[in-house]
Amino acid sequence: MTKMKKILSIVLLSTILTGCYKDDILPTPQSISEDLKMTSSIGIKLQSAFVTSEVAMNVKIETAGSVTIKIFDISNRVVSKETMNVIAGDNLLKVYTNALPSSAYRIGLFDSKGKQLGITDFNKIQ
């Protein structure tokens, strides 16, 4: 009976220790499709100038940090703004545009100090 308790205690302890082990998962490098590749070291490039529910983009910067993506309407008012952390180099991101009415928009990339790093246009279609 005590031998059985020792075995169960060892199994239980092993399970607890194994369950608490933290796996170090390294991010896999993102593969950049041809339509999102950029030659410049800083900027923003959209997959398509015509979008429906989301806009896929490549945001490229030289050093890792916080960036803000702003969407402007045709009267240059900010209609959407999102801040995120990015790595140095290429960053594949998506911004959802479901809430925007059909129209022409400008999307800009800004660093943490508000300096514009890139800007481009897109059209929201139904």
C-alpha positions in Angstrom: 0.0 0.0 0.0 2.8 2.5 0.9 4.6 1.5 -2.3 1.5 2.5 -4.3 1.3 5.9 -2.5 5.0 6.6 -3.3 4.4 5.7 -7.0 1.3 7.9 -7.2 3.1 10.8 -5.4 6.0 10.6 -7.9 3.7 10.5 -10.8 1.7 13.4 -9.5 4.8 15.5 -8.7 6.2 14.7 -12.2 3.0 15.8 -13.8 2.9 19.1 -11.8 6.5 19.9 -12.6 6.1 19.0 -16.3 2.9 21.0 -16.5 4.5 24.1 -15.1 7.4 24.0 -17.5 7.3 27.0 -19.9 8.0 26.3 -23.5 10.1 29.0 -25.2 8.4 29.5 -28.6 10.4 31.6 -30.9 8.5 33.6 -33.5 8.7 32.2 -36.9 10.0 34.5 -39.6 7.1 35.9 -41.7 7.3 35.2 -45.4 6.6 38.3 -47.4 4.6 37.9 -50.6 5.7 39.7 -53.8 2.9 42.2 -53.6 3.9 43.3 -50.1 7.7 43.5 -50.6 9.3 46.9 -50.1 12.7 48.1 -51.3 12.8 51.0 -48.8 13.9 50.5 -45.2 10.9 52.4 -43.7 7.3 52.7 -44.9 3.9 51.1 -45.4 2.7 49.1 -48.4 -0.8 47.8 -48.9 -1.6 44.5 -50.5 -4.3 46.2 -52.6 -5.6 49.7 -53.2 -9.2 48.3 -53.1 -10.4 46.8 -49.8 -13.7 45.4 -48.5 -13.5 44.2 -44.8 -9.8 44.4 -44.1 -6.6 45.9 -45.5 -3.4 43.7 -45.4 -0.2 45.7 -45.2 3.6 45.5 -44.7 4.8 48.0 -42.2 8.6 48.3 -42.3 10.8 50.2 -39.8 14.5 50.2 -38.9 14.2 49.7 -35.2 11.7 47.8 -33.1 9.2 49.9 -31.2 5.7 51.3 -31.0 4.0 52.7 -34.2 0.5 54.1 -34.8 -1.5 53.4 -37.9 -4.1 56.2 -38.7 -6.8 56.1 -41.3 -7.9 59.5 -42.7 -11.1 60.2 -44.6 -11.2 62.5 -47.7 -11.5 65.6 -45.4 -8.3 64.5 -43.7 -10.0 63.6 -40.4 -8.7 60.6 -38.4 -11.4 57.9 -38.6 -9.4 55.1 -37.2 -6.2 54.9 -35.1 -4.4 51.9 -33.7 -1.0 51.7 -31.9 1.0 48.5 -31.9 4.5 47.2 -31.2 6.5 46.1 -34.2 9.9 44.5 -34.8 12.7 45.9 -36.9 12.1 45.0 -40.6 8.9 43.7 -42.2 5.7 43.4 -40.2 2.6 41.9 -41.8 -0.4 43.5 -40.3 -4.2 43.8 -40.9 -6.5 46.6 -40.2 -10.2 45.9 -40.3 -12.3 48.3 -42.3 -15.8 46.9 -41.9 -17.0 50.0 -40.0 -15.9 52.4 -42.7 -18.4 53.5 -45.4 -17.4 53.1 -49.0 -15.0 56.0 -49.9 -11.4 56.9 -50.5 -9.0 56.9 -47.5 -5.4 57.6 -46.7 -3.5 55.3 -44.3 -0.5 56.6 -42.5 2.3 55.1 -40.4 3.7 57.2 -37.5 6.4 56.5 -34.9 6.0 56.9 -31.1 6.8 60.6 -31.4 4.2 61.3 -34.1 6.6 61.5 -37.0 5.1 60.3 -40.2 7.0 57.3 -41.6 4.9 56.5 -44.6 1.5 57.2 -46.1 -0.6 55.6 -48.9 -4.2 55.6 -50.2 -6.9 53.0 -50.5 -10.5 52.7 -51.6 -13.1 51.0 -49.4 -15.6 49.2 -51.6 -18.6 47.1 -50.6 
